[in-house]
Structure formats: C-alpha cells, structure tokens
C-alpha cells in the first residue's frame, strides 16, 4: 500500500486552498476524489473479510480515510506530506507487529495504555497552563499563553512541529478545510450504506423530493 | 527568476481579484489594511509566502486607481514628511534618519520604535493608525524594481527601520491568516482576541478529527453487511464519470457497467447516487433528470458491450481519471492563483 500513496501524492497537483480562492466546483471535485480514493483503498485493503476484530477494522478504515485525504490533497501542503509519511510508517509498524506477534489483543491493550497515559498527561498539562495563566496577568503571561496554544495547534496539525507561526496558521486553514471535506465524504458513504432495504416494487420510490438522508 | 516571477505575477493579478466572496474581501480588507483590492488580498494569502512577498512589489505598482499622484500635489506637510520618510526607507533598508524639518515627528518615531518592539506593535499600531493611517501606493514606485527587498508600506507615525518593518509585515500576514481562519471556523467572528480564537480553532480541528474517528467506527460497524466489492466498483465508475465530465459530455447511463448485486444492492447504489447529486448543488442536473425520466427503480439493462471508458478496471481508473482531474485542477488553480 505504500507505493500508490507515494505516486498519488506526487501526481496530484492542487495547491493553494483557502476559503475564498476555492470555487464550489473545486471543492466538490476534492470531495469526490477523497471518496473515490477511500473506496479504492478499502477494497484493496481487504477490510471486509480479513480483519477479525472490530477495532482493527476501524483502524484500517481510518488509515484508508486519512491516506485518501492525503493523496487527494496532494503534495503541496506540508501537513499532507507529513500525514502520508506518518501513515506509511504506521502501516509498516502494524505489519511488523502482526507478523511477529500473532496475538492481537496485546496490540489493543498497548493502545489503550498509551491512550490513558496521553490523556492524563494532557489533562495535567492543561491544569498547569490554566494555573500559570491565572497567576500572572501580564504581557509575558499572555505571550506564554499564546505560545502554549500555538504549541497545542502544532501537535494537532500533522507536521506542525518546527513550523513558524505564520505557515502554521496557513497549514491549519488548509487542514481544517480538507478535514471538513473528508468528514463530508465519509458521512455520505455512511448514509448511503445505512439506507434501509426496501422491497423492490415497480412504482418509483426513487423519490428525489423525499430526502432519505437521515436514516440512522 | 525575477522575470519569470513577474510574468507569473502578471497572470495572477487579475485572477485573484475575480474570485473571492464578499465576506472574504471584507475580512481581508479590514485585516490586511488595504494596498489594492481587499478581496484579492485574501486570495494572495493562499499563495506560499515567497510568492506573496514578491506579489507585494508589483501590486503596489499595478493599481493606478488611487488618484493621488506621486510627487507634485501634496495637500499638507505631514503627508510630505511621511512620503519622504518612506522614500528614504525604500532607498536603503538600513534605518535611515528622517529628514531634518520634521524634528518633532522624528522624535515621535524614535520613541515609538522601542515602544513598538516592547508591546509587539499591536497597541501602538492601533493608536497611530487611528490617527491617520491611509495606505499610499505611489511614492516608492521607482524603487519597486529591486527584487530582493520586502517592500511594505509604513503606516503614518510608525518606525521605518528594517526590523520593525519586517516584524510588521509578519504581523500583518499572521493577522490576515487569522481572519481567514475566523471565517472558516463557525462562530468565531464575534470572538475577539487571539487566544480565544486559537482556542476555537483548536476545538474545531479536534472535533473534526473526532468525527473522522466516529465515522470510521460506523463504517466498521456497517461493513460486514455490505457487498463492498461491487459497491465501490460502481462508485469508482461514477466518480470517474463525474471527474471526466469535463472532457466527455452526454454519456448515456446505459453505458455504465452495473455490477451484479441484486435488487437491494442496486437500491443502495441509486440512493447513494442521489445523495451525490443532492449534496452537490454545483453538479449539472442532466443525470438526475435522466433518473426522473426513467421513473422506475430497477437498474438499466446490464450491457456487456460497455464502452471502453467505463469498462476499465480499477488500477487504470486512477490514472485515467487522475489526468482529466489534474488538467481541470490545473486550469482552476492557475485561475485561482495557485
């Protein structure tokens, strides 16, 4: 799965994206390409049959969705390349784990342990930052608060570490728009797959007026 | 490189002005501080930094509209002082002493300088721009040919040495991007103050990431029931058709290769198709009208003699649909200032 990710990231050419410069047609195209990539990867990855546990299937789907997003966006923004690199290394790591240790419950318990640890660290960090912000209400404190928030943003946006503030904001903008498109594409897929199965009849129930959207 | 950049910039200049929305132009104009079209400023920020910087040069020269002529007619003395100061700033990037007559003004500027640096320029800038800051494009036009310098219009009553100028340019860029982000994140336009806006942005991005996790969980739950192999084949052809719609029009639906999924699968497919065309308002209505004409629910005759366009397999679909996609996007990107 590594090779198509490389190729598609390099070949896709869409570069500058901001709320004003992107026309409606382009954003639709972007969403469609995300969806198409997602379906290609899902089919190729053998998600339907191979994976046993629900958790693994969810991870594979998320992997496919992020990879689809990165390839659809292309190599122009920095977060896209970082995301692609993270996915590739993550995929290799999972492959190695699956080959070496046949037991899969080990993997999931490791994940939960890491999550708990990370969450507790974040909570502690947040409490500390709040305390410090309340302590000194000066210019320096404000600068520190700002710095903490930009660091939080750096951690959220892939590839955000080691970026200056200006490019970080630009990347955040692009990333937020792309995430929104990804969410919309996935919602489309979910809604379609969860449409209720009606018995077949000759009369058209393909009713364009009745929006059979929220069938959940 | 400068010649190529200038040529590229000439192509880009009319394009960004045509595109953006009113809200964007208002936000960009207010946040960026003018210097030509406000709307095109926000489009400018979509460009990478180096290009945006280069664009600042001829952009000052390009709009001849503000009728204030360069040298002769100066209504009042402060304006003359201002222009002279800026002119000297353009002549050399190093901090140059302002001309002797406005001694008081010079003192004010020098005092402003350390104050500017200490408070990061925000409060001082607000005070002094409220006093009289209008952007004047014309004075340093002759100097704009120098490629390597960043030319930024100094506001009235502000220090003009290179450090504060660069810092001010950086600040303006950051503020403009914050404006764009405030547009994007819902409910952020009324919040003032960078920290809260950043909070909102972080929350928004985190919520989007959580939504992706949630949706992938839902897809995992749904998965075993659906014949995934057939579904994505159909969707790929549909997406390929939508993507390739620019080059081939009027493709009849009969030519679509329907996978053999049975009735209920076909129902899914059609509803998904509707979702596509409901959700995408920009999509041409021709296919959905064909659905209406057909009127019934069952799929068209499964034709073995499908045209070569839709008979392709998945591996080649990526390349064939990527190319028209790329071409369409290239055109759009060049038009949009990419």
Interface residues (C-beta under 8 A of the other chain):
Chain A: X4 X8 X11 X12 X13 X14 X15 X16 X17 X18 X19 X20 X21 X22 X23 X24 X25 X26 X28 X29 X31 X32 X33 X35 X36 X39 X40 X42 X43 X47 X48 X54 X57 X58 X61 X62 X65 X66 X139 X142 X145 X146 X149 X150 X152 X153 X156 X157 X165 X166 X167 X169 X170 X172 X173 X175 X176 X177 X179 X180 X182 X183 X184 X186 X187 X188 X189 X190 X191 X192 X193 X194 X195 X197 X198 X200 X201 X202 X203 X204 X205 X206 X208 X211 X212 X213
Chain B: X16 X19 X20 X21 X24 X25 X28 X39 X42 X43 X45 X46 X47 X48 X49 X119 X170 X173 X174 X177 X178 X180 X181 X183 X184 X185 X194 X195 X198 X199 X201 X202 X204 X205 X206 X208 X209 X211 X212 X213 X215 X216 X217 X218 X219 X220 X221 X222 X223 X224 X225 X226 X228 X229 X231 X232 X233 X235 X236 X239 X240 X242 X243 X263 X264 X267 X268 X270 X271 X272 X274 X275 X276 X278 X279 X280 X281 X282 X283 X288 X291 X292 X295 X296 X297 X298 X314 X317 X318 X321 X322 X325 X326 X328 X329 X330 X332 X333 X336 X337 X338
